[in-house]
């Protein structure tokens, strides 16, 4: 059994959302739960959380979290309020009474659907958006430009996919990164020297690099007969994090496509 991953990056056309915009959107979700008819209030709150989830998605969302250190804590604080209010409403719905109002069968069904959507979206914010940004920050740091964030986000998405696919087999895993559009000088200087050092082995071992025209091809591999799920991606992540040639290519405007496998 094996799993295959492909991530094709493209420049983002979205502007980076501000901490104020994201926080106010989540605050509106909490306030929506404080009044009004329950089904409508839950539906409105879910829409606000969905918008916050979109704001924090993709390169723009990750760049917002990396570039505005206070945003993560503010997001978690408001999500804690939202989750507490949702839990209180859910408890009342079990008795079909919320804030002293008894719900009819139709109201209960609509409210339950909206509540589940709100809970799912809040979970996505915590477990997908915030965790992805933290993982990208571990690879690149918190002061990276959006193009660099985009490159490492593609890498993180591939690593995350391999983590999920390892149940199909964890004997080995690997990533192959293609980086183009950079303005590194591959004919002289430090980049050329590093390329030459890592291009000689015909077996193409882990951390080898090849150049075809202006396209750089990086490979990272991990294999172990014994170990636990996650060990291979941890080894891949460590190799990518310390690769200064890859970092330089991305800083100099490179775009990334990623192929990955586990077996």
C-alpha positions as YAML, in Angstrom:
chain: A
units: angstrom
residues:
- id: 1
  name: UNK
  ca: [0.00, 0.00, 0.00]
- id: 2
  name: UNK
  ca: [1.14, 3.55, -0.63]
- id: 3
  name: UNK
  ca: [-0.11, 7.12, -0.74]
- id: 4
  name: UNK
  ca: [0.66, 9.85, -3.26]
- id: 5
  name: UNK
  ca: [0.52, 13.62, -2.69]
- id: 6
  name: UNK
  ca: [0.70, 16.53, -5.15]
- id: 7
  name: UNK
  ca: [0.58, 20.23, -4.22]
- id: 8
  name: UNK
  ca: [0.61, 22.80, -7.02]
- id: 9
  name: UNK
  ca: [1.21, 26.33, -5.80]
- id: 10
  name: UNK
  ca: [0.16, 29.57, -7.43]
- id: 11
  name: UNK
  ca: [0.53, 33.23, -6.43]
- id: 12
  name: UNK
  ca: [-2.20, 34.45, -4.10]
- id: 13
  name: UNK
  ca: [-4.26, 37.43, -5.19]
- id: 14
  name: UNK
  ca: [-5.73, 38.07, -1.74]
- id: 15
  name: UNK
  ca: [-4.56, 40.84, 0.54]
- id: 16
  name: UNK
  ca: [-3.48, 39.89, 4.06]
- id: 17
  name: UNK
  ca: [-6.40, 40.42, 6.47]
- id: 18
  name: UNK
  ca: [-5.82, 42.59, 9.52]
- id: 19
  name: UNK
  ca: [-5.99, 41.32, 13.09]
- id: 20
  name: UNK
  ca: [-8.86, 43.76, 13.67]
- id: 21
  name: UNK
  ca: [-10.92, 42.38, 10.79]
- id: 22
  name: UNK
  ca: [-10.51, 38.79, 11.93]
- id: 23
  name: UNK
  ca: [-11.15, 39.54, 15.60]
- id: 24
  name: UNK
  ca: [-14.23, 41.64, 14.84]
- id: 25
  name: UNK
  ca: [-15.62, 38.87, 12.63]
- id: 26
  name: UNK
  ca: [-15.27, 36.32, 15.42]
- id: 27
  name: UNK
  ca: [-16.60, 38.78, 17.98]
- id: 28
  name: UNK
  ca: [-19.70, 39.21, 15.80]
- id: 29
  name: UNK
  ca: [-20.21, 35.44, 15.97]
- id: 30
  name: UNK
  ca: [-20.22, 35.53, 19.78]
- id: 31
  name: UNK
  ca: [-22.55, 38.53, 19.87]
- id: 32
  name: UNK
  ca: [-24.95, 36.83, 17.46]
- id: 33
  name: UNK
  ca: [-25.46, 34.10, 20.06]
- id: 34
  name: UNK
  ca: [-26.46, 36.62, 22.71]
- id: 35
  name: UNK
  ca: [-29.86, 37.53, 21.34]
- id: 36
  name: UNK
  ca: [-32.51, 36.87, 18.74]
- id: 37
  name: UNK
  ca: [-34.36, 33.71, 17.79]
- id: 38
  name: UNK
  ca: [-32.16, 30.68, 18.29]
- id: 39
  name: UNK
  ca: [-32.13, 29.09, 14.82]
- id: 40
  name: UNK
  ca: [-31.47, 32.45, 13.16]
- id: 41
  name: UNK
  ca: [-28.86, 33.41, 15.78]
- id: 42
  name: UNK
  ca: [-26.96, 30.15, 15.31]
- id: 43
  name: UNK
  ca: [-27.11, 30.53, 11.55]
- id: 44
  name: UNK
  ca: [-25.77, 34.09, 11.72]
- id: 45
  name: UNK
  ca: [-23.02, 33.08, 14.13]
- id: 46
  name: UNK
  ca: [-21.98, 30.22, 11.87]
- id: 47
  name: UNK
  ca: [-21.72, 32.58, 8.90]
- id: 48
  name: UNK
  ca: [-19.39, 34.85, 10.85]
- id: 49
  name: UNK
  ca: [-17.18, 31.90, 11.87]
- id: 50
  name: UNK
  ca: [-17.16, 30.67, 8.27]
- id: 51
  name: UNK
  ca: [-15.96, 34.08, 7.13]
- id: 52
  name: UNK
  ca: [-13.19, 34.07, 9.76]
- id: 53
  name: UNK
  ca: [-12.19, 30.60, 8.62]
- id: 54
  name: UNK
  ca: [-11.91, 31.89, 5.05]
- id: 55
  name: UNK
  ca: [-9.92, 34.95, 6.15]
- id: 56
  name: UNK
  ca: [-7.38, 32.68, 7.85]
- id: 57
  name: UNK
  ca: [-7.14, 30.22, 4.96]
- id: 58
  name: UNK
  ca: [-4.40, 29.99, 2.35]
- id: 59
  name: UNK
  ca: [-1.27, 32.09, 2.08]
- id: 60
  name: UNK
  ca: [-3.03, 35.30, 3.14]
- id: 61
  name: UNK
  ca: [-4.37, 33.73, 6.33]
- id: 62
  name: UNK
  ca: [-1.07, 32.12, 7.30]
- id: 63
  name: UNK
  ca: [0.79, 35.37, 6.58]
- id: 64
  name: UNK
  ca: [-1.68, 37.22, 8.80]
- id: 65
  name: UNK
  ca: [-1.04, 34.87, 11.71]
- id: 66
  name: UNK
  ca: [2.72, 34.93, 11.22]
- id: 67
  name: UNK
  ca: [2.96, 38.68, 10.77]
- id: 68
  name: UNK
  ca: [0.63, 39.72, 13.62]
- id: 69
  name: UNK
  ca: [1.80, 37.88, 16.75]
- id: 70
  name: UNK
  ca: [-1.13, 39.01, 18.87]
- id: 71
  name: UNK
  ca: [-3.69, 37.60, 16.44]
- id: 72
  name: UNK
  ca: [-3.30, 33.95, 17.48]
- id: 73
  name: UNK
  ca: [-3.99, 34.66, 21.15]
- id: 74
  name: UNK
  ca: [-6.91, 36.95, 20.31]
- id: 75
  name: UNK
  ca: [-8.42, 34.32, 18.03]
- id: 76
  name: UNK
  ca: [-8.17, 31.61, 20.70]
- id: 77
  name: UNK
  ca: [-9.69, 33.90, 23.34]
- id: 78
  name: UNK
  ca: [-12.76, 34.67, 21.22]
- id: 79
  name: UNK
  ca: [-13.10, 31.03, 20.15]
- id: 80
  name: UNK
  ca: [-13.12, 30.06, 23.84]
- id: 81
  name: UNK
  ca: [-16.08, 32.41, 24.37]
- id: 82
  name: UNK
  ca: [-17.83, 31.07, 21.29]
- id: 83
  name: UNK
  ca: [-17.33, 27.44, 22.33]
- id: 84
  name: UNK
  ca: [-18.59, 28.15, 25.86]
- id: 85
  name: UNK
  ca: [-21.74, 29.80, 24.53]
- id: 86
  name: UNK
  ca: [-22.29, 26.97, 22.06]
- id: 87
  name: UNK
  ca: [-21.91, 24.40, 24.85]
- id: 88
  name: UNK
  ca: [-24.50, 26.21, 26.97]
- id: 89
  name: UNK
  ca: [-26.94, 26.35, 24.05]
- id: 90
  name: UNK
  ca: [-26.37, 22.69, 23.25]
- id: 91
  name: UNK
  ca: [-27.07, 21.73, 26.85]
- id: 92
  name: UNK
  ca: [-30.36, 23.62, 26.74]
- id: 93
  name: UNK
  ca: [-31.31, 22.07, 23.42]
- id: 94
  name: UNK
  ca: [-31.19, 18.65, 25.02]
- id: 95
  name: UNK
  ca: [-34.16, 19.79, 27.12]
- id: 96
  name: UNK
  ca: [-35.59, 21.73, 24.14]
- id: 97
  name: UNK
  ca: [-35.37, 24.93, 26.21]
- id: 98
  name: UNK
  ca: [-32.84, 27.69, 25.57]
- id: 99
  name: UNK
  ca: [-32.85, 31.00, 27.46]
- id: 100
  name: UNK
  ca: [-36.27, 30.12, 28.84]
- id: 101
  name: UNK
  ca: [-37.79, 29.55, 25.37]
- id: 102
  name: UNK
  ca: [-39.17, 26.12, 24.44]
- id: 103
  name: UNK
  ca: [-38.26, 25.04, 20.91]
- id: 104
  name: UNK
  ca: [-40.64, 23.37, 18.52]
- id: 105
  name: UNK
  ca: [-39.58, 20.32, 16.52]
- id: 106
  name: UNK
  ca: [-38.83, 22.31, 13.35]
- id: 107
  name: UNK
  ca: [-36.90, 24.97, 15.26]
- id: 108
  name: UNK
  ca: [-34.89, 22.29, 17.03]
- id: 109
  name: UNK
  ca: [-33.93, 20.62, 13.76]
- id: 110
  name: UNK
  ca: [-32.81, 23.87, 12.12]
- id: 111
  name: UNK
  ca: [-30.97, 24.99, 15.25]
- id: 112
  name: UNK
  ca: [-29.20, 21.63, 15.58]
- id: 113
  name: UNK
  ca: [-27.91, 21.81, 12.02]
- id: 114
  name: UNK
  ca: [-26.63, 25.36, 12.52]
- id: 115
  name: UNK
  ca: [-25.04, 24.43, 15.85]
- id: 116
  name: UNK
  ca: [-23.17, 21.49, 14.32]
- id: 117
  name: UNK
  ca: [-21.91, 23.72, 11.51]
- id: 118
  name: UNK
  ca: [-20.71, 26.33, 13.99]
- id: 119
  name: UNK
  ca: [-18.88, 23.70, 16.07]
- id: 120
  name: UNK
  ca: [-17.24, 22.23, 12.97]
- id: 121
  name: UNK
  ca: [-16.05, 25.63, 11.77]
- id: 122
  name: UNK
  ca: [-14.66, 26.56, 15.19]
- id: 123
  name: UNK
  ca: [-12.82, 23.22, 15.25]
- id: 124
  name: UNK
  ca: [-11.42, 23.97, 11.80]
- id: 125
  name: UNK
  ca: [-10.10, 27.32, 12.97]
- id: 126
  name: UNK
  ca: [-8.28, 25.74, 15.89]
- id: 127
  name: UNK
  ca: [-7.10, 22.49, 14.35]
- id: 128
  name: UNK
  ca: [-6.52, 23.52, 10.72]
- id: 129
  name: UNK
  ca: [-5.85, 27.26, 10.45]
- id: 130
  name: UNK
  ca: [-3.93, 27.86, 13.68]
- id: 131
  name: UNK
  ca: [-2.02, 24.58, 13.62]
- id: 132
  name: UNK
  ca: [-1.05, 25.04, 9.98]
- id: 133
  name: UNK
  ca: [0.27, 28.53, 10.69]
- id: 134
  name: UNK
  ca: [2.25, 27.21, 13.67]
- id: 135
  name: UNK
  ca: [3.77, 24.47, 11.51]
- id: 136
  name: UNK
  ca: [4.71, 26.94, 8.75]
- id: 137
  name: UNK
  ca: [6.24, 29.25, 11.37]
- id: 138
  name: UNK
  ca: [8.38, 26.37, 12.61]
- id: 139
  name: UNK
  ca: [9.73, 25.91, 9.07]
- id: 140
  name: UNK
  ca: [10.27, 29.53, 8.09]
- id: 141
  name: UNK
  ca: [9.91, 31.77, 11.14]
- id: 142
  name: UNK
  ca: [7.35, 34.52, 11.78]
- id: 143
  name: UNK
  ca: [8.88, 37.35, 9.74]
- id: 144
  name: UNK
  ca: [8.72, 35.79, 6.27]
- id: 145
  name: UNK
  ca: [7.30, 37.57, 3.23]
- id: 146
  name: UNK
  ca: [4.09, 36.22, 1.65]
- id: 147
  name: UNK
  ca: [5.91, 34.52, -1.30]
- id: 148
  name: UNK
  ca: [8.13, 32.62, 1.15]
- id: 149
  name: UNK
  ca: [5.09, 31.75, 3.27]
- id: 150
  name: UNK
  ca: [3.37, 30.40, 0.14]
- id: 151
  name: UNK
  ca: [6.31, 28.10, -0.60]
- id: 152
  name: UNK
  ca: [6.54, 26.66, 2.88]
- id: 153
  name: UNK
  ca: [2.75, 26.41, 3.12]
- id: 154
  name: UNK
  ca: [2.83, 24.08, 0.09]
- id: 155
  name: UNK
  ca: [5.47, 22.00, 1.88]
- id: 156
  name: UNK
  ca: [3.42, 21.91, 5.08]
- id: 157
  name: UNK
  ca: [0.28, 20.81, 3.22]
- id: 158
  name: UNK
  ca: [2.25, 17.95, 1.67]
- id: 159
  name: UNK
  ca: [3.71, 16.91, 5.04]
- id: 160
  name: UNK
  ca: [0.27, 17.03, 6.62]
- id: 161
  name: UNK
  ca: [-1.13, 14.87, 3.84]
- id: 162
  name: UNK
  ca: [1.65, 12.31, 4.33]
- id: 163
  name: UNK
  ca: [0.88, 12.23, 8.04]
- id: 164
  name: UNK
  ca: [-2.68, 11.24, 7.16]
- id: 165
  name: UNK
  ca: [-1.61, 8.74, 4.50]
- id: 166
  name: UNK
  ca: [0.93, 6.93, 6.66]
- id: 167
  name: UNK
  ca: [-1.79, 4.53, 7.80]
- id: 168
  name: UNK
  ca: [-1.30, 2.98, 4.34]
- id: 169
  name: UNK
  ca: [2.33, 2.29, 5.17]
- id: 170
  name: UNK
  ca: [5.14, 3.96, 7.08]
- id: 171
  name: UNK
  ca: [8.23, 2.11, 5.78]
- id: 172
  name: UNK
  ca: [9.36, 5.20, 3.91]
- id: 173
  name: UNK
  ca: [8.28, 8.65, 2.82]
- id: 174
  name: UNK
  ca: [9.64, 11.35, 0.58]
- id: 175
  name: UNK
  ca: [9.07, 14.77, -0.92]
- id: 176
  name: UNK
  ca: [10.26, 16.12, -4.27]
- id: 177
  name: UNK
  ca: [10.13, 19.91, -4.56]
- id: 178
  name: UNK
  ca: [10.33, 21.78, -7.86]
- id: 179
  name: UNK
  ca: [11.21, 25.46, -7.44]
- id: 180
  name: UNK
  ca: [11.13, 27.87, -10.37]
- id: 181
  name: UNK
  ca: [10.88, 31.62, -10.91]
- id: 182
  name: UNK
  ca: [13.75, 32.41, -8.53]
- id: 183
  name: UNK
  ca: [16.58, 34.78, -9.44]
- id: 184
  name: UNK
  ca: [19.45, 32.85, -7.83]
- id: 185
  name: UNK
  ca: [22.69, 32.77, -9.78]
- id: 186
  name: UNK
  ca: [23.30, 29.05, -10.37]
- id: 187
  name: UNK
  ca: [26.54, 29.62, -12.33]
- id: 188
  name: UNK
  ca: [28.68, 31.25, -9.63]
- id: 189
  name: UNK
  ca: [28.67, 32.17, -5.96]
- id: 190
  name: UNK
  ca: [27.28, 30.38, -2.87]
- id: 191
  name: UNK
  ca: [24.17, 28.97, -4.57]
- id: 192
  name: UNK
  ca: [26.24, 27.46, -7.37]
- id: 193
  name: UNK
  ca: [28.69, 25.97, -4.88]
- id: 194
  name: UNK
  ca: [25.90, 24.41, -2.82]
- id: 195
  name: UNK
  ca: [24.24, 23.07, -5.96]
- id: 196
  name: UNK
  ca: [27.50, 21.48, -7.09]
- id: 197
  name: UNK
  ca: [28.06, 19.88, -3.68]
- id: 198
  name: UNK
  ca: [24.62, 18.28, -3.63]
- id: 199
  name: UNK
  ca: [24.40, 17.21, -7.29]
- id: 200
  name: UNK
  ca: [27.16, 14.62, -7.59]
- id: 201
  name: UNK
  ca: [25.63, 11.42, -6.19]
- id: 202
  name: UNK
  ca: [23.91, 9.48, -9.02]
- id: 203
  name: UNK
  ca: [21.70, 7.66, -6.48]
- id: 204
  name: UNK
  ca: [19.93, 10.94, -5.72]
- id: 205
  name: UNK
  ca: [19.88, 10.48, -1.90]
- id: 206
  name: UNK
  ca: [17.98, 12.64, 0.54]
- id: 207
  name: UNK
  ca: [18.80, 16.37, 0.33]
- id: 208
  name: UNK
  ca: [20.16, 16.04, -3.20]
- id: 209
  name: UNK
  ca: [19.52, 18.89, -5.63]
- id: 210
  name: UNK
  ca: [19.41, 19.03, -9.40]
- id: 211
  name: UNK
  ca: [19.04, 21.97, -11.76]
- id: 212
  name: UNK
  ca: [17.32, 21.91, -15.13]
- id: 213
  name: UNK
  ca: [17.65, 25.36, -16.61]
- id: 214
  name: UNK
  ca: [16.40, 27.65, -13.88]
- id: 215
  name: UNK
  ca: [14.32, 24.96, -12.16]
- id: 216
  name: UNK
  ca: [15.75, 23.53, -8.94]
- id: 217
  name: UNK
  ca: [14.72, 20.03, -7.92]
- id: 218
  name: UNK
  ca: [15.06, 19.15, -4.21]
- id: 219
  name: UNK
  ca: [14.52, 15.66, -2.80]
- id: 220
  name: UNK
  ca: [14.02, 14.62, 0.83]
- id: 221
  name: UNK
  ca: [13.69, 10.99, 1.91]
- id: 222
  name: UNK
  ca: [13.15, 9.07, 5.15]
- id: 223
  name: UNK
  ca: [12.97, 5.32, 5.79]
- id: 224
  name: UNK
  ca: [13.03, 3.14, 8.90]
- id: 225
  name: UNK
  ca: [12.20, -0.51, 9.53]
- id: 226
  name: UNK
  ca: [10.94, 0.31, 13.02]
- id: 227
  name: UNK
  ca: [9.37, 3.42, 14.47]
- id: 228
  name: UNK
  ca: [6.07, 5.18, 14.93]
- id: 229
  name: UNK
  ca: [3.65, 7.09, 12.77]
- id: 230
  name: UNK
  ca: [4.98, 10.60, 12.29]
- id: 231
  name: UNK
  ca: [8.67, 9.70, 12.52]
- id: 232
  name: UNK
  ca: [9.20, 9.93, 8.76]
- id: 233
  name: UNK
  ca: [7.55, 13.32, 8.38]
- id: 234
  name: UNK
  ca: [9.49, 14.60, 11.38]
- id: 235
  name: UNK
  ca: [12.73, 13.62, 9.62]
- id: 236
  name: UNK
  ca: [11.58, 15.24, 6.36]
- id: 237
  name: UNK
  ca: [10.55, 18.41, 8.20]
- id: 238
  name: UNK
  ca: [13.94, 18.66, 9.92]
- id: 239
  name: UNK
  ca: [15.81, 18.31, 6.61]
- id: 240
  name: UNK
  ca: [13.65, 20.94, 4.92]
- id: 241
  name: UNK
  ca: [13.93, 23.34, 7.85]
- id: 242
  name: UNK
  ca: [17.74, 23.36, 7.70]
- id: 243
  name: UNK
  ca: [17.98, 23.60, 3.89]
- id: 244
  name: UNK
  ca: [19.40, 27.07, 3.26]
- id: 245
  name: UNK
  ca: [19.47, 26.66, -0.54]
- id: 246
  name: UNK
  ca: [15.74, 26.01, -0.59]
- id: 247
  name: UNK
  ca: [15.17, 28.98, 1.69]
- id: 248
  name: UNK
  ca: [17.29, 31.21, -0.55]
- id: 249
  name: UNK
  ca: [15.40, 30.11, -3.68]
- id: 250
  name: UNK
  ca: [12.06, 30.95, -2.04]
- id: 251
  name: UNK
  ca: [13.32, 34.27, -0.68]
- id: 252
  name: UNK
  ca: [14.42, 35.13, -4.22]
- id: 253
  name: UNK
  ca: [10.90, 34.71, -5.58]
- id: 254
  name: UNK
  ca: [10.72, 30.98, -6.26]
- id: 255
  name: UNK
  ca: [7.39, 29.20, -6.66]
- id: 256
  name: UNK
  ca: [6.90, 25.59, -5.57]
- id: 257
  name: UNK
  ca: [5.25, 22.39, -6.70]
- id: 258
  name: UNK
  ca: [5.50, 19.36, -4.37]
- id: 259
  name: UNK
  ca: [5.20, 15.64, -5.02]
- id: 260
  name: UNK
  ca: [5.17, 13.26, -2.08]
- id: 261
  name: UNK
  ca: [4.74, 9.59, -1.24]
- id: 262
  name: UNK
  ca: [4.54, 7.17, 1.64]
- id: 263
  name: UNK
  ca: [4.67, 3.38, 1.49]
...
